[in-house]
Amino acid sequence: MFPLMIPYPPATRLPARPLHAAATAFALALFCLLPFAFTCNADAKATPDAKADAEAKPKSKSKSPPKSASARVLKVLPHFLDHQGRHTVNPSLFDRDAYQFELRQKPELRSGMRFDVLWKGIRGTPSAVLRLQVEMRGSKATAQNPVVISQRVFATSDFSQWTRMPVVGTDYESLGELLSWRVSLWKDQELVAEQTSFLW
């Protein structure tokens, strides 16, 4: 006796959809060509006269003065001095900071202060014209009557250079504890550069 064979219906195959594939291809092509169409449209709107004016108009660039001609105060380092005129006992930065902390905590070990100023001037300016000035406010020197010291300087090259400006004697005694400062560079009576402390 043979088993009962039940035939399965043949697999139905979905018909192809050529219209759907064509619509997808058309949408993709339209998406790719859309930016190009807007660009062409914008170029078409521009008149020949406007294009000619735009091509003939020179491109203006802002000209900044050369760095060698501008004066700047780059860095200011105020240091305490001991009775031997030293701000550190060793040439390392760590020893300098440690010795400055000791002088700050013990005023009896101080003999004054010194401002080390890194500045950049105008090359070829006579020393009688460029003047470096330090104004200081302290516990004894008020904002109306600050301690002021100045020194004539000369820019020997286009590079920056250091200048030491000591504050000793009566200037240091009239200053008291330093609270704020301002370092400025002058050309004749014109202020050309400056740098101030946070509390100035």
ZIWO-V435274 format. One record per residue. PSI is psi in degrees with one decimal (999 if undefined). Layout:
PSI
PSI
This chain:
126.3
144.9
155.3
122.4
117.6
111.9
136.7
148.1
146.0
145.1
131.0
131.5
127.5
139.3
148.2
150.4
80.6
-31.1
-38.2
-43.4
-39.9
-39.0
-38.5
-43.9
-39.0
-41.2
-38.1
-42.2
-39.2
-38.5
-37.0
-33.6
-5.4
-47.3
-36.7
-34.6
-40.4
-37.4
-43.6
-36.9
-40.5
-37.9
-33.4
-30.4
-26.8
130.3
158.1
-36.1
-40.3
-39.5
-40.3
-41.3
-39.6
-37.1
-32.9
-22.3
123.0
148.8
115.0
132.5
134.0
122.8
116.1
148.1
146.9
148.0
-29.0
-19.1
-4.0
134.2
143.0
149.7
110.3
-41.8
144.5
124.8
101.9
130.5
143.3
149.9
140.6
-171.8
-11.8
6.0
18.2
146.0
-7.9
159.3
-18.6
154.5
-0.5
151.2
-34.3
-46.0
-34.8
-46.6
-38.1
-40.4
-36.6
-36.5
-39.2
-42.6
-32.8
-36.2
-22.4
89.4
-24.3
-15.6
-5.1
150.8
-8.4
-161.1
167.5
132.9
117.2
114.2
125.1
117.3
164.6
121.2
-167.0
124.2
134.2
0.7
131.1
150.1
-23.0
-12.4
-46.3
132.7
128.4
128.7
138.8
124.6
132.7
140.1
137.9
-166.3
-23.1
-22.4
112.7
176.6
-29.8
-21.4
68.4
163.3
127.5
128.4
149.2
159.6
136.0
136.3
163.8
127.3
102.7
-19.4
-176.4
-7.6
162.0
159.2
156.7
144.6
130.5
128.9
100.1
148.2
99.2
173.7
-135.8
-31.1
-43.3
-36.3
-37.5
-11.2
-44.1
-145.4
128.2
130.4
-40.4
162.7
163.1
125.5
126.3
153.5
128.1
142.5
108.3
-116.6
15.3
130.8
119.2
-21.1
153.7
162.2
135.7
158.6
172.7
-35.4
6.9
999
